[in-house]
Amino acid sequence: MVAEVVAAVITDVELMKASQIGMKAIGAGLAVGITGIASGLAEMAIGSAAVGATAENKDVFGLVLLLTVIPETIVIFGLVVALLLIF
Amino acid sequence: MLKPEQMSKLLIVASKDQMAPVVTELYRHNLFHIEDYVEAGAEGYDGFKIGTPLLGATEASGDLVKIRAIQNAFSIRSEDFEVKQRHKQSGLQVLIERELPAIEQEVEGLTVKRSKLETKEKEHEQKIAELTPFIGIPVDLDLYRGYLRFVVFAGYVAHEVSITVPNEMFFTKGKAGNFIIVIAPVEHRNEVERVLQEAAYQAVTIPDESGVPQERVSYYSSQITLIKKEIEDINQKLDAIKEKHASFLVACEEILKVQVEQTEAPLRFATTNETFVAEGWVPSASVETLSQALVKSTRGKIFVTVLPTDSEHDIVPVEYNNPSFAKPTQMLMDVYSRPKYSELDPTLMLSIVFPLFFGLILGDVGYGLILLAMCLGLRKFLKGEEGTQLLTVLRNASFSSIIFGLLYSEFLGFELPWSPIMFSRHLKIGSGEAGGHGPQIPELMILAIWIGLLHITLGRVLGMINHARQDHGDHRIKAVMANFGWICVMWGILMVIWSIVKMPYMPDFTTLPSIVSGVNIAAVVGAVMLIAGVVFIARDSGLELVELPTIISHVLSYARIVAVGLSSVAIAMVVNFIAIGMLISPQLENLTLVGVIFIIMGVAVFLIGHALNTALGILGGGLHSIRLHYVEFFTKFYKGGGKKYSPFGLNRRFTED
């Protein structure tokens, strides 16, 4: 009887652990995914403006390439959070 | 080092008859950065006028325009042109007069003929486009016009129509839409028009041709083929001329450019009736050489002196002064902005720290070697100065990448035979079993944060130096103290954090005895630093306080060194797992015909995956390292906006005296 209860508790605990790991993974996925979309949205406008600027003056290519990657910070923070969640 | 080349302001005065030798001498030395004389309101220049070009300026410019037109037609760019032999200037001069007109005429004749043929080709294509709808109608083209009592409609409609009045109608369905021809008596014109309008009728011009449409189309097609052949012939002829004369043309362009620049130099000088005055900048080290050369070339009939530099009003041109290994990095500085004359030149720091960041991000022996091979290989194709500089910067970065790869023990995502000497970045992808060392993410993060803290502190210290140098009076102290305040706030926050949380590889102040209500000495010191810092910043500019949160975001931004690096490790390991773990190695155990296909697929995945990851890694590693400099580091101290030192002269490549 006692043994059964203990076994049940242990399986419960294991299940909870497993679900916690799963939740962490989902959280990490959301962190990267949503911030990725946000970076994409931000880069969209900059990128199109950058292409226009480069078409007018090729010299600004280096600069606008740089401006385009500035919103990438958002997804990098997402990635950092995800990594910290998982490890 | 850390300072641009020191410049002196040189004043040259001589009589006008010495203008030509002086200009030639200045040009030859390629040292004198001319300050263009502007007539309006220059102090001490009352009564001076802008000079007039020397003899031969018009002819030289005329010839230069011709040569550039020819070069354009041939799309020869002298920057990309390889120097095979150097032409003698005197010989070339004769050739320009004798051969240039002939070449010009020939090229112009051919290009005009070519553009005529191209126009004709377009016309024929247009005709074919007009004729195409009529191909499906079995009627001669003559039959569409010339009627007095009939009216002809031709065009596209949305659907088939039925017309009640007497008419003759052809209807075909095609790719472009439903094509319809209606011939009706003139008196029923309105009725037909109405019906057609209801079917969204779009009229088409009836081609002014005779005969069967199909035959006409094939006639024009054959004409186009002929024209294309003729254009091809002309292109071949032009190629032959290009082959023959290209080296002559670039040499001519260079010589004429030299002539034009020299003869037009007086337009940048101030002159009176008998004399001229030139002002400009010369690197201080070369003042003596240049002055002596000028005196010698004019046999002493010249006055050369160094004027005092007025740091408030003079805009001194800036020439980098860096050790040779740091020179290529100047390109990355120019992308941002050239330093001002009075400013610290951070090129040297950039040239050391950029490769370090790059290596920390893309620390992989395999990718490092690929990048190194690419840099060495591309050297043949990228000819311009900037291209070569970029390749050298990337080459240095690839060395750093290889070294960090050895430390991280990584080769295309595989582990090298030793354990990572630095922190491990090996993710557990595909391995499944427990044990072994996983990635040391928290340690790596702390490392990145430390780099950020030190880098930003360095930036602020440089900011203090810059303000101490550039500013004057009351503002100077305030600006220096404000930069110090930023350092105080940053380290103050850190002290408070350290007194609360224990972190690996960071000082631990949590165990210090508490003073007041559980707050320990470190926290108190931190709080004092924070408040003092805020006060210092506010004294310089209250508005700056809005920027306080950037302290945290900028430091955290350095986490990208780890994050971007780990993402490239992850991609590499996933590629390896899919290619080898999932596709290749299960098949190798028991080889079948299908297995061979799987293995080929595995190899393809491996190659494509790593090619993609190399591109991403170089782009990510390079852009994020440079961004950390531009956004996080430079904003702390660097303004830029210096004027480029462009001396009067030219490094000749194709010609010699």
Interface residues (C-beta under 8 A of the other chain):
Chain A: G62 L63 L65 L66 V69 I70 E72 T73 I76 F77 L79 V80 L83 L84 F87
Chain B: V335 Y336 G438 P439 I441 P442 M445 L556 S557 A559 R560 V562 A563 V564 L566 S567 L623 H624 I626 R627 Y630 V631
